[in-house]
Structures are given as C-alpha cells and as structure tokens.
C-alpha cells in the first residue's frame, strides 16, 4: 500500500471547512480505481491541512497521475489554495 501525502494551505482567512467544491474533487479521487482511502485534515485556526490518500499499490497511484494533475489544478483555481507536490510513503502498518 502507498500513501500519497500533500500539504495544503488555504487562503488567509479560511478558517472553516474546505469549500464544497474541494470535497467534490476529493470524492472523485477517493472513488478512483485502486484507491483504498482518502483523508483530508485541516487546522481551522491556520487554514493549513493535509491530504492523505491511500492506494492499493504503486500502479494504481500512477494510473491516476493525469487526472490528479487536473483535479489539483481545479482545486487550486477554485479555492485559491496551494497544494504542495505529493510525498509518497510505503505504508508499513495499517491497523
């Protein structure tokens, strides 16, 4: 299992849940073939957050590459947020 982790920064003053459009984009990514789980975490006091997307394997992660770029660009344009490039981790425990 692979963990794709992005740091996210919402525009200053964004101290509520992410905009509805961001959740719609997350829903699409979560339903992609090979997706195991997607979590979004946000510190509402700072507007900073994490997106943690678990993939069944590297092949599933790579198969979603083109659509990931589109969704990321849409999310940044739609919310004014900044989404850092992914860090990939091998999941070594999943209880």
C-alpha positions as CSV (number, residue, x, y, z in Angstrom):
1,X,0.0,0.0,0.0
2,X,1.2,3.5,-0.9
3,X,0.4,6.7,1.0
4,X,0.3,9.9,-1.1
5,X,0.5,12.9,1.2
6,X,0.0,16.6,0.2
7,X,0.3,19.7,2.4
8,X,-2.4,22.2,1.7
9,X,-2.6,25.9,2.5
10,X,-6.0,27.6,2.2
11,X,-6.1,31.4,1.6
12,X,-5.7,33.6,4.6
13,X,-9.0,33.9,6.5
14,X,-10.1,30.4,5.5
15,X,-10.8,29.1,8.9
16,X,-13.8,26.9,8.2
17,X,-14.1,23.5,6.4
18,X,-12.8,23.4,2.9
19,X,-15.1,24.7,0.2
20,X,-17.8,22.4,-1.1
21,X,-16.0,22.1,-4.5
22,X,-12.9,20.7,-2.8
23,X,-14.9,17.9,-1.2
24,X,-16.4,17.1,-4.6
25,X,-12.9,16.7,-6.0
26,X,-11.9,14.6,-3.1
27,X,-14.9,12.4,-3.7
28,X,-13.8,11.7,-7.2
29,X,-10.2,10.9,-6.2
30,X,-11.5,8.6,-3.4
31,X,-13.5,6.6,-5.9
32,X,-10.7,6.1,-8.4
33,X,-9.7,2.5,-9.2
34,X,-7.2,1.3,-6.7
35,X,-8.0,4.0,-4.1
36,X,-8.2,2.5,-0.6
37,X,-9.0,5.5,1.5
38,X,-8.7,9.3,1.3
39,X,-8.5,11.6,4.4
40,X,-8.4,15.4,4.5
41,X,-7.2,17.1,7.6
42,X,-7.4,20.8,8.3
43,X,-6.3,23.0,11.2
44,X,-9.1,25.5,11.1
45,X,-7.1,28.0,13.2
46,X,-4.4,28.3,10.5
47,X,-6.0,27.1,7.2
48,X,-3.3,24.5,6.8
49,X,-4.0,20.9,6.2
50,X,-3.0,17.5,4.9
51,X,-4.5,15.2,2.3
52,X,-3.6,11.6,2.8
53,X,-4.6,9.2,0.0
54,X,-4.0,5.5,0.4
55,X,-3.6,3.5,-2.7
56,X,-3.6,-0.3,-3.1
57,X,-0.3,-0.2,-5.0
58,X,2.1,2.0,-6.9
59,X,0.5,1.1,-10.2
60,X,-2.9,2.4,-9.1
61,X,-1.3,5.6,-7.9
62,X,0.5,6.1,-11.3
63,X,-2.6,5.3,-13.3
64,X,-4.4,8.3,-11.7
65,X,-1.5,10.7,-12.5
66,X,-3.1,12.7,-15.3
67,X,-6.4,13.1,-13.5
68,X,-4.6,14.0,-10.3
69,X,-2.9,16.9,-12.1
70,X,-6.3,18.1,-13.4
71,X,-8.0,17.8,-10.0
72,X,-5.2,19.6,-8.2
73,X,-5.2,22.5,-10.7
74,X,-9.0,22.8,-10.4
75,X,-8.8,22.8,-6.6
76,X,-6.2,25.5,-6.6
77,X,-8.1,27.7,-9.0
78,X,-11.5,27.1,-7.3
79,X,-10.4,27.7,-3.7
80,X,-7.3,29.8,-4.0
81,X,-5.5,27.1,-2.1
82,X,-1.9,26.0,-2.5
83,X,-1.4,22.2,-2.8
84,X,2.2,21.0,-2.5
85,X,3.6,18.2,-4.6
86,X,3.0,14.7,-3.2
87,X,5.3,12.9,-0.8
88,X,5.0,9.1,-1.3
89,X,5.3,6.7,1.6
90,X,5.2,2.9,1.8
91,X,2.5,2.0,4.4
92,X,4.2,-0.2,6.9
93,X,1.3,-0.6,9.4
94,X,-2.4,-0.2,8.9
95,X,-4.3,-1.4,11.9
